[in-house]
Amino acid sequence: MRPPGYAHLTGVVPISAGNHQTLATTSDGAVWAWGGNSFGQLGDGTTTDRLTPAPVQSLGP
């Protein structure tokens, strides 16, 4: 059973959690992030906090 909002997140390989963010990598190589995003640290192109996983668009320079 999965919590609501996480049904699309399948095939998770590793997962990493910190104080304010969580990141997961799926078997197809996609990276998903959720949590606090005040400074754009989730890499989804916004500064919106995420309660459910959002795809990471950029891993930075």
Contacts in CASP RR format, 6 or more apart in sequence:
PFRMAT RR
TARGET T0000
AUTHOR 0000-0000-0000
METHOD contacts of the structure
MODEL  1
MRPPGYAHLTGVVPISAGNHQTLATTSDGAVWAWGGNSFGQLGDGTTTDR
LTPAPVQSLGP
2 9 0 8 1.000
5 52 0 8 1.000
5 53 0 8 1.000
6 52 0 8 1.000
6 53 0 8 1.000
8 53 0 8 1.000
9 24 0 8 1.000
9 26 0 8 1.000
9 32 0 8 1.000
9 53 0 8 1.000
10 26 0 8 1.000
11 26 0 8 1.000
11 27 0 8 1.000
11 28 0 8 1.000
12 24 0 8 1.000
12 25 0 8 1.000
12 26 0 8 1.000
12 27 0 8 1.000
13 25 0 8 1.000
13 26 0 8 1.000
13 27 0 8 1.000
13 29 0 8 1.000
14 24 0 8 1.000
14 25 0 8 1.000
15 22 0 8 1.000
15 23 0 8 1.000
15 24 0 8 1.000
15 25 0 8 1.000
16 22 0 8 1.000
16 23 0 8 1.000
16 24 0 8 1.000
17 23 0 8 1.000
20 35 0 8 1.000
20 36 0 8 1.000
21 33 0 8 1.000
21 34 0 8 1.000
21 35 0 8 1.000
21 36 0 8 1.000
21 37 0 8 1.000
21 41 0 8 1.000
21 42 0 8 1.000
22 33 0 8 1.000
22 34 0 8 1.000
22 35 0 8 1.000
23 31 0 8 1.000
23 32 0 8 1.000
23 33 0 8 1.000
23 56 0 8 1.000
24 31 0 8 1.000
24 32 0 8 1.000
24 33 0 8 1.000
24 53 0 8 1.000
25 31 0 8 1.000
25 32 0 8 1.000
26 32 0 8 1.000
30 55 0 8 1.000
30 56 0 8 1.000
31 55 0 8 1.000
31 56 0 8 1.000
31 59 0 8 1.000
32 53 0 8 1.000
32 54 0 8 1.000
32 55 0 8 1.000
32 56 0 8 1.000
33 42 0 8 1.000
33 43 0 8 1.000
33 44 0 8 1.000
33 50 0 8 1.000
33 53 0 8 1.000
33 54 0 8 1.000
33 56 0 8 1.000
34 42 0 8 1.000
34 50 0 8 1.000
34 51 0 8 1.000
34 52 0 8 1.000
34 53 0 8 1.000
34 54 0 8 1.000
35 42 0 8 1.000
35 49 0 8 1.000
35 50 0 8 1.000
35 51 0 8 1.000
36 42 0 8 1.000
36 49 0 8 1.000
36 50 0 8 1.000
37 43 0 8 1.000
37 44 0 8 1.000
37 46 0 8 1.000
37 47 0 8 1.000
37 48 0 8 1.000
37 49 0 8 1.000
37 50 0 8 1.000
38 47 0 8 1.000
38 49 0 8 1.000
39 47 0 8 1.000
40 46 0 8 1.000
40 47 0 8 1.000
42 50 0 8 1.000
42 54 0 8 1.000
42 56 0 8 1.000
43 56 0 8 1.000
43 57 0 8 1.000
43 58 0 8 1.000
43 59 0 8 1.000
43 60 0 8 1.000
44 50 0 8 1.000
44 54 0 8 1.000
44 55 0 8 1.000
44 56 0 8 1.000
44 57 0 8 1.000
45 57 0 8 1.000
45 58 0 8 1.000
END
